Amino acid sequence: MKNRNQRKKRKAAKKRQSSRWFKNKFVSPQTVEEFFAMSEPHQDLWKNIAQAVTEVRAGASLRQASRKFDLDPRKVSQLARPALRKLRNGRWAAKTYDCLLRVLVIPTRKGLHEVGMRDSRQATLLGKYWTAVERYRDTGDASALREFRGKHIIDASGKRVRLLTNLGELDRLGSAGVLSFETLYAKVA
């Protein structure tokens, strides 16, 4: 009985120690300020983790999504725990929406602006908006942009950010070379 209790204590101490080591290595950001205070490699890691969760939500397995972004599936499952759930068969699946911080770029009258979001549904809305902007830029078809007139997204601080649908402004940004789909996750220079 005494040996079993000692083994349990050692096992629990080892588990605490390993989780402490991992937590000291990387802490998931909760605010945009925390995100930008991280080093560049940690920012890239966090962006890739959020993208891997999005891939899992789209139907990929956790392993496939992790490989696509050069991540360890265990690290993704640990850091993105609030966005994932474990199924009965032992596989990981993404929840229908999550509150992981994502820092995305949005076009404004003054150029591109980085916005932090804590809701995957808002990030999806922004992604659809970018698709409509790209369609307009490539083909001149503004029908997809009409859906976003008067709409806004809510950033991590709860502030509403209006989606730019003024065709003149979008033309100006496009001719300046500011609008490209690659800029969705890129840093604003």
Secondary structure, DSSP 4 states (H G I P E B T S, - for coil): -HHHHHHHHHHHHHHHHHHHHHHHH-----SHHHHHHS-HHHHHHHHHHHHHHHHHHHT--HHHHHHHTT--HHHHHHHTGGGEEE-TTS-EEE-SS----EEEEEEETTEEEEEEES-HHHHHHHHHHHHHHHHHHHH---HHHHTTTT-EEE-TTS-EEEPP--HHHHHHHHHTT---GGGGSSPP-
